[in-house]
Amino acid sequence: MAVTTPEAWVTPRTPAATDADKDGIRSVVFDYFEGWYDHHAERVSRALYPGLAKRSFAQDPDRTPALETIGADQMTAWTAMYPGIERAGARRMTDIRIDDISGGIATARVYSERYVEYLHIVLMPDGWKIANTLWRYADGHGPGG
């Protein structure tokens, strides 16, 4: 007996990424990073999917590798709470590398003076949003550094 797949479950051919897709992705990444650097919580919030999982690769006090997780609300609150304490004088040197765009999802890497961050980005009805991130401090940086 042949199994048929309902049409609702058949994914259409994925269209090629457009310049508008690339511009939208870069724009949301700049909102996220520049919003953080500029202490602009509304801009950061606008860039994030409400169910964001932002994870950092770090070390616990015993220097054991640890993975910490925060969400969109915490990221937005920290942006509002900490007006440039560690960001004062930071150079922007933000290098955005879009690795792939495929049918409303994308992955990108961001290299800035203080951070290395990998992003998963999704196209929602109100635009591109950052759904997941994994980050670490850039070489030579860290808490208090």
SETIVEX-269707 format. One line per 10 residues: number of its first residue (from 1); their letters; for each residue x, y, z of N, C-alpha, C, O, CB. Coordinates in pm, whole numbers, plus 50000, padded with zeros to 5 digits. Each point is the difference from the previous one (the first is absolute). Glycine has a CB too. Example, Ala and Ser with C-alpha at 12.3 -4.5 7.8 and 13.67 -1.06 7.14 Angstrom:
BEGIN
1	AS	51319,49431,50780,49911,50119,50000,50090,50120,50000,50104,49998,50066,49707,49885,50059 ~ 50154,50222,49803,50082,50119,50006,49923,50109,50073,50051,50111,50017,50067,49826,49768
This chain:
BEGIN
1	MAVTTPEAWV	50084,49883,50000,49916,50117,50000,50090,50125,50000,50090,50012,50083,49724,49862,50039 ~ 50161,50215,49788,50079,50124,49990,49953,50100,50104,49880,50014,50027,50156,49946,49726 ~ 50061,50110,50304,49969,50104,50097,50001,50133,49926,50096,50031,49929,50003,49835,50264 ~ 49798,50210,49824,49995,50132,49936,50024,50107,50106,49966,49983,50117,49874,49933,49705 ~ 50218,50193,50135,50029,50112,50088,49900,50110,49972,49984,50042,49885,50261,49899,50123 ~ 49686,50106,50095,49907,50112,49977,50075,50121,49945,50113,50029,50042,49739,49888,50144 ~ 50087,50152,49722,50062,50117,49936,50048,50104,50102,50098,50070,49976,49756,49890,49826 ~ 50077,50050,50311,50038,50100,50101,50140,49973,50054,50063,50091,50054,49697,49937,50006 ~ 50290,49849,49928,50130,49965,50055,50111,50001,49896,50115,49971,50033,49767,49894,50135 ~ 50086,50167,49711,50101,50004,49894,50060,50140,49995,49929,50098,49976,49950,49722,49890
11	TPRTPAATDA	50250,50188,50156,50069,50129,49997,50027,50040,49856,50059,49923,49925,50045,50031,50301 ~ 49855,50165,49735,50029,50045,49864,50150,50026,49983,50073,50011,50098,49696,50091,49884 ~ 50273,49907,49896,50140,50029,49969,50040,50131,50069,49927,50099,49993,50056,49779,49783 ~ 50130,50122,50290,50047,50117,50073,50051,50105,49902,50090,49972,49920,49968,49885,50278 ~ 49887,50264,49808,50050,50105,49911,50140,50044,50043,50038,49989,50116,49725,50088,49840 ~ 50311,49972,49949,50134,50052,50029,49989,50121,50092,49904,50077,49991,50182,49840,49786 ~ 50012,50099,50310,50004,50117,50088,50012,50126,49915,50071,50003,49899,50034,49861,50286 ~ 49826,50239,49858,50002,50126,49927,50089,50101,50072,50041,49979,50115,49728,49976,49797 ~ 50260,50154,50020,50072,50109,50065,49919,50056,50117,50057,50042,50101,50057,50015,49681 ~ 49752,49943,50205,49915,50047,50110,50014,49909,50121,50001,50048,50114,49837,50050,49720
21	DKDGIRSVVF	50173,49770,50144,50024,49907,50112,50131,50035,50069,50006,50012,50122,49866,49807,49759 ~ 50233,50196,50041,50133,50030,50056,49998,50132,50075,50058,50012,50108,50050,49859,49706 ~ 49827,50230,50128,49991,50131,50067,49921,49989,50130,50038,50061,50101,49975,50053,49675 ~ 49877,49810,50223,49919,49982,50120,50077,49930,50111,49988,50036,50117,49810,49955,49739 ~ 50280,49909,50107,50081,49927,50098,50108,50092,50058,50018,50004,50122,49939,49779,49755 ~ 50112,50288,50038,50102,50094,50050,49938,50106,50091,50057,50037,50102,50079,49926,49689 ~ 49747,50084,50171,49931,50103,50078,49966,49950,50140,50021,50071,50098,49886,50026,49690 ~ 50039,49781,50222,49963,49947,50131,50126,49975,50085,49997,50019,50121,49796,49875,49779 ~ 50315,50063,50037,50125,49979,50074,50055,50133,50051,50047,50008,50113,50002,49787,49747 ~ 49947,50309,50057,50046,50131,50046,49910,50055,50111,50050,50061,50095,50045,49983,49677
31	DYFEGWYDHH	49773,49935,50217,49912,50043,50109,50041,49933,50130,50005,50065,50105,49807,49969,49732 ~ 50217,49839,50157,50039,49923,50118,50133,50048,50057,50009,50029,50120,49867,49775,49788 ~ 50227,50206,50010,50133,50039,50049,50008,50148,50034,50046,50037,50108,50052,49780,49756 ~ 49858,50268,50044,50009,50144,50028,49906,50040,50113,50031,50089,50078,50030,49952,49683 ~ 49824,49893,50247,49909,50026,50111,50067,49968,50133,49986,50075,50097,49820,49874,49755 ~ 50268,49940,50153,50074,49962,50122,50107,50105,50032,50009,50048,50112,49949,49707,49839 ~ 50123,50278,49948,50107,50096,50024,49946,50139,50038,50062,50071,50079,50079,49802,49759 ~ 49745,50164,50104,49945,50134,50022,49902,50008,50117,49944,50106,50027,50084,49933,49731 ~ 49952,49848,50315,49909,50001,50115,49859,50034,49953,49932,50082,50061,50257,49986,50093 ~ 49768,49868,49736,49871,50028,49939,49915,49873,50004,49997,49923,49905,50104,50256,49944
41	AERVSRALYP	49831,49801,50265,49925,49876,50025,49891,49975,49896,49976,49886,49962,50071,50143,50279 ~ 49886,50076,49714,49893,49983,49901,50055,49942,49870,49937,49915,49938,49936,50278,50165 ~ 50243,49854,49857,50062,49951,49876,50039,49852,50014,49980,49921,49908,50106,50312,50043 ~ 49970,49730,50164,50035,49860,50025,49874,49915,50001,49996,49895,49935,50208,50175,50197 ~ 49695,49973,49939,49875,49925,50009,49938,49977,49862,49949,49892,49971,50013,50204,50258 ~ 50043,50006,49687,49944,49991,49865,50070,49892,49917,49939,49940,49911,50003,50304,50101 ~ 50185,49730,50018,50078,49903,49923,49977,49856,50044,50033,49907,49926,50136,50269,50042 ~ 49775,49804,50151,49994,49867,50058,49863,49934,49987,49896,50064,50016,50278,50009,50141 ~ 49828,49798,49814,49879,49918,50008,49969,49985,50149,50091,49978,50078,49959,49897,49702 ~ 49823,50136,50261,49968,49994,50143,50049,49873,50071,50028,50004,50120,49774,50134,49827
51	GLAKRSFAQD	50209,49752,49982,50048,49876,50061,50150,49978,49983,50047,49887,50003,49729,50019,49954 ~ 50299,50203,50026,50145,49992,49981,50067,49909,50103,49966,50002,50118,50028,50227,49786 ~ 50101,49691,50049,50091,49928,50089,50140,50052,49969,50059,49966,49898,49791,49823,50113 ~ 50202,50295,50079,50134,50058,49983,50092,49925,50095,49984,50007,50122,49925,50224,49811 ~ 50187,49698,50011,50089,49918,50081,50142,50052,49989,50046,50044,49895,49805,49757,50072 ~ 50219,50193,50148,50140,50041,50001,50086,49883,50043,49967,49926,50093,49969,50314,49957 ~ 50175,49746,49881,50098,49899,50037,50101,50069,50089,50069,50092,49958,49899,49775,49827 ~ 50038,50089,50339,50084,50068,50099,50060,49896,50095,50008,49882,49968,49850,50327,50016 ~ 50183,49838,50131,50054,49913,50104,49935,50035,50132,49969,50116,50028,50251,49861,49849 ~ 49760,49919,50205,49950,50027,50133,50118,50044,50089,50113,50003,49953,49697,49827,50018
61	PDRTPALETI	50165,50203,50156,50110,50047,50086,50117,49902,50012,50113,50041,50028,49716,50085,50097 ~ 50146,49745,49853,50108,49901,50004,50069,49983,49864,50082,49911,49983,49795,49971,50200 ~ 50088,50204,49722,50054,49999,49864,49960,49877,49921,50069,49960,49906,50122,50172,50178 ~ 49696,49808,49954,49943,49889,49926,49912,50060,49890,49924,50093,50027,50081,49751,50176 ~ 50004,50104,49673,49913,50054,49895,49853,49995,50041,49953,49901,50056,50215,50026,49773 ~ 49761,50180,50143,49859,50011,50036,49923,50066,49887,50055,50079,49923,50005,49935,50323 ~ 49814,49954,49745,49911,50060,49901,49889,50070,50077,49925,49937,50074,50129,49885,49750 ~ 49936,50309,50157,49898,50079,50069,49897,50045,49898,50034,50026,49884,50132,50052,50292 ~ 49708,49932,49865,49892,50036,49909,49918,50114,50057,49966,50000,50119,50027,49765,49796 ~ 49974,50332,49999,49905,50105,50035,49900,50012,49885,50020,49944,49892,50152,50182,50250
71	GADQMTAWTA	49719,49947,49883,49898,50020,49899,49992,50145,49954,50080,50084,50040,49794,49726,50058 ~ 50028,50216,49818,49983,50134,49943,49972,50104,50108,50056,50110,49996,49858,49785,49794 ~ 50002,50072,50307,49967,50097,50105,50124,50038,50080,50021,50117,50031,49748,49788,49983 ~ 50314,49995,50020,50121,50028,50078,50099,50083,49918,50060,50094,50052,49908,49691,50077 ~ 50049,50181,49743,50092,50076,49915,49955,50145,49988,50082,50092,50007,49972,49698,49864 ~ 49817,50229,50111,49946,50136,49990,50018,50075,50132,50038,50118,50000,49795,49804,49828 ~ 50141,50012,50284,50015,50064,50131,50146,50038,50025,50028,50109,50049,49776,49759,50038 ~ 50289,50042,49879,50142,50032,50020,50042,50117,49913,50081,50084,50042,49964,49677,50016 ~ 49902,50246,49820,50033,50112,49913,49955,50131,50064,50071,50100,49994,49907,49752,49803 ~ 49905,50147,50264,49947,50121,50066,50075,50031,50129,50021,50116,50034,49755,49837,49866
81	MYPGIERAGA	50264,49942,50172,50062,50018,50132,50144,50046,49998,50042,50079,50085,49807,49748,49992 ~ 50228,50126,49828,50144,50023,50001,50040,50096,49889,50036,49957,49890,50001,49815,50207 ~ 49958,50357,49931,50028,50101,49897,50147,50012,49966,50068,50094,50043,49734,50029,50035 ~ 50247,49783,49846,50135,50012,49947,50110,49972,50098,50115,50039,49975,49794,50122,49874 ~ 50063,49773,50262,50104,49974,50098,50117,49928,49936,50113,50049,50008,49715,49940,50173 ~ 50149,49898,49756,50109,49930,49936,50017,50043,49854,50098,49966,49935,49863,49841,50218 ~ 49942,50268,49798,50000,50035,49859,50063,50135,49974,50020,50037,49884,49778,49826,50089 ~ 50232,50211,50133,50055,50134,49983,50127,49995,49915,50094,49927,50030,49809,50143,50192 ~ 50097,50008,49674,50118,50010,49915,50022,49882,49908,50101,49995,49931,49996,50141,50245 ~ 49811,49770,49823,50019,49881,49915,49994,50040,49852,49912,50075,49958,49987,49778,50221
91	RRMTDIRIDD	50195,50097,49747,49996,50021,49855,49892,49910,49943,49976,49891,50052,50271,50171,49939 ~ 49690,49982,49903,49887,49926,49945,50043,49882,49913,49925,49903,49993,49944,50307,50014 ~ 50240,49792,49931,50053,49897,49911,49910,49876,49988,50045,49889,50029,50181,50193,50032 ~ 49652,49934,49898,49907,49889,49989,50007,49943,49859,49966,50067,49903,49883,50033,50273 ~ 50196,49776,49815,50011,49928,49875,49889,49896,49997,50003,49904,50077,50251,50134,49909 ~ 49648,49981,49927,49887,49908,49989,50023,49910,49881,50019,50047,49887,49823,50120,50218 ~ 50155,49703,49919,50014,49901,49893,49875,49915,49995,49975,49919,50089,50276,50077,49936 ~ 49669,50024,49871,49880,49920,49982,50044,49869,49936,50048,49997,49887,49800,50208,50089 ~ 50135,49686,50099,50046,49870,49952,49899,49933,49907,50039,49936,49902,50090,50040,50308 ~ 49742,50038,49820,49900,49934,49917,49864,50064,50023,49968,50045,50110,50162,49739,49899
101	ISGGIATARV	49791,50220,49885,49861,50044,50006,49921,49895,49923,50034,49968,49886,50024,50284,50131 ~ 49836,49696,50045,49924,49895,49935,49854,50005,50043,49966,49959,50111,50240,49898,49878 ~ 49710,50195,49924,49856,49997,50025,49956,50055,50133,49925,49934,50072,50072,49873,49784 ~ 50046,50312,50180,49954,50067,50121,50082,49972,50125,49966,50045,50109,49813,49944,49792 ~ 50330,49935,50084,50093,49982,50112,50140,50036,49951,50031,49989,49882,49824,49828,50222 ~ 50228,50225,49991,50136,50040,49963,50093,49975,50117,49958,49991,50115,49954,50182,49725 ~ 50215,49815,50127,50102,49992,50104,50110,50100,49965,50036,50017,49884,49912,49737,50162 ~ 50103,50311,50057,50102,50102,49981,50099,49995,50115,49969,49953,50109,49869,50194,49765 ~ 50283,49901,50098,50103,50016,50103,50033,50147,50010,50004,50072,49900,50091,49696,50057 ~ 49929,50277,50166,50035,50140,50022,50129,50005,50081,50014,49933,50103,49742,50139,49889
111	YSERYVEYLH	50337,50008,49959,50127,50022,50069,50009,50148,50030,50003,50083,49910,50111,49720,49973 ~ 49890,50229,50246,50017,50139,50040,50123,50007,50088,50063,49898,50029,49688,50151,49956 ~ 50282,50071,50059,50119,50014,50083,49992,49911,50124,50100,49939,50038,49926,50296,49881 ~ 49857,49756,50143,49988,49928,50126,49933,49864,49993,50012,49921,50094,49980,50298,50007 ~ 49939,49752,49791,49920,49877,49996,50015,49924,49868,50025,50058,49895,49813,50051,50259 ~ 50146,49759,49856,49981,49912,49885,49864,49937,50023,49977,49940,50105,50277,50014,49855 ~ 49656,50059,49944,49864,49951,50023,49946,49933,49874,50014,50052,49890,49947,50131,50279 ~ 49978,49701,49851,49934,49925,49892,49850,50019,50019,49948,49982,50111,50243,49846,49871 ~ 49739,50206,49911,49859,50035,50007,49915,49911,49908,50040,49970,49888,50024,50266,50167 ~ 49820,49724,49995,49896,49940,49917,49890,50105,49989,49954,50055,50100,50101,49704,49972
121	IVLMPDGWKI	49904,50268,49806,49908,50110,49973,49883,49946,49920,50018,49918,49910,50171,50253,50094 ~ 49691,49875,50028,49879,49950,49935,49916,50117,49948,49992,50104,50064,50009,49692,50086 ~ 49937,50185,49735,49913,50102,49941,49859,49982,50053,49932,49903,49968,50211,50107,49824 ~ 49814,50085,50289,49866,49999,50058,49914,50102,49923,50053,50077,49920,50037,49855,50310 ~ 49778,50069,49794,49916,50096,49929,50044,50146,50017,49976,50082,49912,49838,49758,50116 ~ 50250,50192,50086,50044,50139,50023,50149,50019,49971,50058,50099,50044,49763,49923,50128 ~ 50240,49884,49756,50139,50017,49957,50092,49895,50059,49957,49911,50074,50001,50330,49905 ~ 50170,49770,49988,50100,49906,50049,50020,50019,50150,50004,50112,50049,50111,49887,49726 ~ 49897,49889,50297,50019,50001,50145,50109,49900,50037,50013,49895,49936,49745,50172,50102 ~ 50319,49965,50064,50103,49910,50050,49934,49903,50096,49944,50041,50102,50240,50135,49871
131	ANTLWRYADG	49822,49694,49994,49934,49897,50080,50094,49933,50099,49960,49967,50112,49886,49995,49698 ~ 50280,50018,50150,50098,49933,50085,50137,50063,49979,50033,50044,49890,49836,49741,50101 ~ 50210,50220,50115,50139,50043,49987,50089,49914,50088,49956,49947,50102,49970,50289,49846 ~ 50197,49752,50010,50105,49938,50082,50120,50094,49989,50045,50030,49889,49871,49727,50074 ~ 50136,50288,50151,50106,50101,49994,50108,49970,50103,49983,49922,50094,49850,50248,49827 ~ 50280,49897,50056,50111,50000,50094,50067,50136,49989,49978,50075,49905,50056,49672,50078 ~ 50050,50283,50117,50080,50122,49990,50107,49980,49894,50053,49891,49983,49904,50166,50260 ~ 50073,50050,49685,50108,49997,49902,50133,49989,50073,50009,50034,50118,49856,50103,49717 ~ 50236,49816,50095,50132,49985,50059,50043,50131,50067,49988,50107,49942,50071,49719,49885 ~ 49992,50162,50294,50049,50116,50072,49893,50075,50079,50029,50101,50063,50142,49918,49763
141	HGPGG	49705,49931,50170,49889,50066,50071,49936,49901,50095,50023,49880,49991,49935,50276,49815 ~ 49963,49895,50284,49929,49917,50096,49937,50087,50106,50008,50123,49993,50149,49687,49964 ~ 49780,50128,50140,49936,50079,50106,50099,50097,50063,50108,49961,50045,49734,49850,49999 ~ 50121,50315,49957,50086,50103,50058,50116,50039,49912,50080,50086,50038,49857,49828,50181 ~ 50074,50025,49662,50116,50028,49915,49971,50079,49879,50090,50028,49922,50001,49770,50159
